[in-house]
Amino acid sequence: MPGSTFGEAFKITTFGESHGEAVGVIIDGITPGLEISEAEIQVQMDRRKPGQSSVTTPRKESDKVHIVSGIFEGKATGTPMMVVLYNHDMKSEAYSDIQNLFRPGHADYTYLKKYGFRDHRGSGRASGRETAGRVAAGAIARKSLEQRGVSIVAYTKEIGGIQCETFDEDIIEKNAVRACDPVAAEKMVKLVEGLAKEGNSAGGVVECRIRGVQPGLGEPVFDKIDADLAKAMLSIGAVKGIEFGAGFAAARMLGSEHNDDMNKDGFITNNAGGILGGISTGAEIVFRVAVKPTSSISVPQKTIDINGEEKPIVTEGRHDPSICPRIVPVIEAMACLVLEDHYKRQASLHA
């Protein structure tokens, strides 16, 4: 399946389906000798796994990490590493009644048109479960980046129109929606729980901040670091848009307002989001992604079947009423993959 591989010098290939035996990832380009444990990867998997709270899907998956190659005595060998995460809590029968219907907002129609057939159980490869392999790989990239002094944190900035007004990094992992504002978090949880009872969903905005990146990363002209970050984020099924720094607000600014002045200590402002000409400036890299509402809702909708006949549809099953809380570690993982890839590419430039 072309399109399942990402990266150049640090490369991953994800595999598996939502209701198949397992999902996972093959990682190539890990620095030999890097100490890696299943427990370290498990920390990030536990942040992404389903069934965490009242605002996530009740599907229960342990997402226990199994490293089956590429490691010896706790260190990366430099050969491809394979990480497998077995599926256990599949309930494929929930999709039997709609197997011949195209669910609004899903990839059912497009997968059928592309491949001639599709796995109707939980969306197959188009399911958010595919991202589990990305998070496993991202955990390894993260460890390497931390040794370089790089830190990455993403968080929910908005759900259903409720926006964070303050930023407190310490509370992000202490609330169910992973918001950076405790007051907004409480309102978001109440909203999402209400939508879950109604069988509906809400979209939102997730922001990511990357600190400690050296200036000079990025490969003009087509592999700009913001271009690669954008591709990484837009490869996540629920992401519908991305902006860096001032983002779309730049369209309403003057050049004298948007340009980031400098002094002897560096950049005075950061409207560029830490990237100029597709190359990191050394300032904090900041971007935001738009996350669509979960497509699987039990509110009655209109669709067609595989024969083109108009039909009503209600999508049953276990789904996140908001994708934001569980997409946060996925966004961090993809950012880690892009940065580790560019660090390795930069190293080869001066080798």
Rosetta blueprint (number, residue, H / E / L):
1 M L
2 P L
3 G L
4 S L
5 T E
6 F E
7 G L
8 E L
9 A L
10 F L
11 K E
12 I E
13 T E
14 T E
15 F E
16 G E
17 E L
18 S L
19 H L
20 G L
21 E L
22 A E
23 V E
24 G E
25 V E
26 I E
27 I E
28 D E
29 G L
30 I L
31 T L
32 P L
33 G L
34 L L
35 E E
36 I L
37 S L
38 E H
39 A H
40 E H
41 I H
42 Q H
43 V H
44 Q H
45 M H
46 D H
47 R H
48 R H
49 K L
50 P L
51 G L
52 Q L
53 S L
54 S L
55 V L
56 T L
57 T L
58 P L
59 R L
60 K L
61 E L
62 S L
63 D L
64 K L
65 V L
66 H E
67 I E
68 V E
69 S E
70 G L
71 I E
72 F E
73 E L
74 G L
75 K E
76 A E
77 T L
78 G L
79 T L
80 P L
81 M E
82 M E
83 V E
84 V E
85 L E
86 Y E
87 N L
88 H L
89 D L
90 M L
91 K L
92 S H
93 E H
94 A H
95 Y H
96 S H
97 D H
98 I H
99 Q L
100 N L
101 L E
102 F L
103 R L
104 P L
105 G L
106 H L
107 A L
108 D H
109 Y H
110 T H
111 Y H
112 L H
113 K H
114 K H
115 Y H
116 G L
117 F L
118 R L
119 D L
120 H L
121 R L
122 G L
123 S L
124 G H
125 R H
126 A H
127 S L
128 G H
129 R H
130 E H
131 T H
132 A H
133 G H
134 R H
135 V H
136 A H
137 A H
138 G H
139 A H
140 I H
141 A H
142 R H
143 K H
144 S H
145 L H
146 E H
147 Q H
148 R L
149 G L
150 V L
151 S E
152 I E
153 V E
154 A E
155 Y E
156 T E
157 K E
158 E E
159 I E
160 G L
161 G L
162 I E
163 Q E
164 C L
165 E L
166 T L
167 F L
168 D L
169 E H
170 D H
171 I H
172 I H
173 E H
174 K H
175 N L
176 A L
177 V L
178 R L
179 A E
180 C L
181 D L
182 P H
183 V H
184 A H
185 A H
186 E H
187 K H
188 M H
189 V H
190 K H
191 L H
192 V H
193 E H
194 G H
195 L H
196 A H
197 K H
198 E H
199 G L
200 N L
201 S L
202 A E
203 G L
204 G E
205 V E
206 V E
207 E E
208 C E
209 R E
210 I E
211 R E
212 G L
213 V L
214 Q L
215 P L
216 G L
217 L L
218 G L
219 E E
220 P L
221 V L
222 F L
223 D E
224 K L
225 I H
226 D H
227 A H
228 D H
229 L H
230 A H
231 K H
232 A H
233 M H
234 L H
235 S L
236 I L
237 G L
238 A L
239 V E
240 K E
241 G E
242 I E
243 E E
244 F E
245 G L
246 A L
247 G H
248 F H
249 A H
250 A H
251 A H
252 R H
253 M L
254 L L
255 G H
256 S H
257 E H
258 H H
259 N L
260 D L
261 D L
262 M E
263 N E
264 K L
265 D L
266 G E
267 F E
268 I L
269 T L
270 N L
271 N L
272 A L
273 G L
274 G L
275 I E
276 L E
277 G L
278 G L
279 I E
280 S E
281 T L
282 G L
283 A L
284 E L
285 I E
286 V E
287 F E
288 R E
289 V E
290 A E
291 V E
292 K L
293 P L
294 T L
295 S L
296 S L
297 I L
298 S L
299 V L
300 P L
301 Q E
302 K E
303 T E
304 I E
305 D E
306 I L
307 N L
308 G L
309 E L
310 E E
311 K E
312 P E
313 I E
314 V L
315 T L
316 E L
317 G L
318 R L
319 H L
320 D L
321 P L
322 S E
323 I L
324 C H
325 P H
326 R H
327 I H
328 V H
329 P H
330 V H
331 I H
332 E H
333 A H
334 M H
335 A H
336 C H
337 L H
338 V H
339 L H
340 E H
341 D H
342 H H
343 Y H
344 K H
345 R H
346 Q H
347 A H
348 S H
349 L H
350 H L
351 A L
